[in-house]
Amino acid sequence: MSSGRDPNVARLTYASIAGSLAMSIALLLVHFAFGSQLALAQAADSISDMLAGAALVWAVRQAAQPADDDHPLGHARAEPLAALVVAVLAGVLSVEVLRTAVVALATGAQAELDWPVAVAFLAKIVFKGTIAALASRALARRANPALDALRVDARNDVLVGSVALVGYALARWQMPAVDSVLAIVIAIYVGFAGVRLARENVGLVMGAAAPADRKHELARIAAQVDGVRAVDELVATWSGASLHVHVEIAVPPTMPIHAAHDIAHAVEARLGREDDVARVVVHVNPATA
């Protein structure tokens, strides 16, 4: 995916991985030192972010590899496969955090909420807020799906971190059970984020059809190429994060073969300029009317 090779995506992804690793270690230390279930939930979220970033780096590198004998259509499906792995890991993390928080709530275990807990939560909010701001600034200059996903994830983490900070404050004000309750809420959020990620990428791996409006748009583009009498059929399916398009065009039945061939190449070139299209196959039919 070309978006993954954007230097802005690379820089912010590596920064997100490094920051998430540091935050996960700090939050785990806070959890073990003070018993905060919120800190454990936040650590799980940071681990999920770190794995997602690492998977994105691996997948982008794999997807950039040219087609070969074993993969004649390229390696684009590496990206959604990596996302599915991250989704499964997010689910496992959320279940473990949920189990730990429920046990703490049932047994009446209380966290020792000292100032390092609040510092860890605040540090994550500042870090993720910075990532979101930098991504938004880059998106203002150029649209990029991968960068937008990074921005949305960072923005959501700022919200989750703010909830954790509120939970810390309430727990300090003689409401200790809030720590475990909000940890459950965050664990459920991480789990649903994994489910949403899986749903978004299963279709990309399975070769699902493009949305109907995108298919109609591609057909309209093909029909505007000089010499095309009509678009008889257009099939657009996902292969990874890119589309493979098979289109049948109609040309005048008396048109010479070489002219029809040139028109087919023109349609292929025009559709190939679309950002989400990786491969185009054009079949030429004689127009019936």
Protein Blocks (a to p, Z undefined) as FASTA:
>chain_A
ZZlmpmklmmmmmmmmmmmmmmmmmmmmmmmmnopaklmmmmmmmmmmmmmmmmmmmmmm
mmmpccdfklmnojklmmmmmmmmmmmmmmmmmmmmmmmmmmmmmnopacdddfklmmmm
mmmmmmmmmmmmmmmmmmmmogcfklmmmmmmmmmmmmmmmmmmmmmmmmmnopaklmmm
mmmmmmmmmmmmmmmmmmmmmmmmnopacdfklmmmmmmmmmmpghiabdfbdcdddehj
bdcddddddddfklcfklmmmmmmmmmmmmmmpmklmbdcddddddfZZ
